[in-house]
């Protein structure tokens, strides 16, 4: 195994416990890794505004991989790159999705827009801890390229919708899940793996020197990219199958365990 020089950590169900907090043990492990010269970043589907408080809590100064890799940005606001959904495709997507009647989030300039104050939207906003802009018609606000769209519904409904979206849009968009009930749509080049590769190259770090830790289908390509891909104990089976190592669950200090074992020991 090569020396680990860069660690990318998913947030929800990975670094964050089920109470959405970072454990003291994980904080200590991450800070110890940084003190040893290891670069650490977050790689999340969350908005930048939702991810930055965790980076500040940990004292991280690398660009954060947010929106599934669509936006890579420093804490001070400098943008490394932004891969939003092209405007015409975004408009077509919103027109296509709204008739299904599912809750839809639209993200513009790192702000969250919803068409209705639904229970799904309220739960999402509580998790993300960001302000929500309620509008009468989401179609009327797509004047600039959105960074991402998220549909919230039951898993069977989203699976069927994903098939419909694939048939209609094909490779024009990247379709992934961050949770069974979150279907995320982004630019086809907006993936955690591509963003992580770009960040590693900018730091002159090879893929074999990268550790990536995650739990969900949206983590698959970064786990495959990294020389040392790690699945959480609570990860979906698809992620576990492609990982080099399976650590403990997010509620049992899985992130701390893998950093202590393979970076600090």
Buried (B, 14 or more C-beta within 10 A) or exposed (E): EEEBBBBBBBBBBBBBBEEEEBBEBBBBBBBBBBEEEBBBBBBBBBBBBBBBEBBEEBEBBBBBBBBBBBBBBBBEEEEBBBBBBBEEBBBBBBEBBBEBEBBBBBBBEBBBBBBEEBEBBEEBBEBBEBEBEEEEEBEEBBEEBBBBBBBBBEEEBBEEBBEEBEEEBEEBBBBBBBBBBBBBBBBBEBBBBBBBBBBBEEBEBEBEBBBBBBBBBBBBBBBBBBBBBBBBBBBBEEBBEBBBBBBBBBBBBBBBBBBBEBBBE
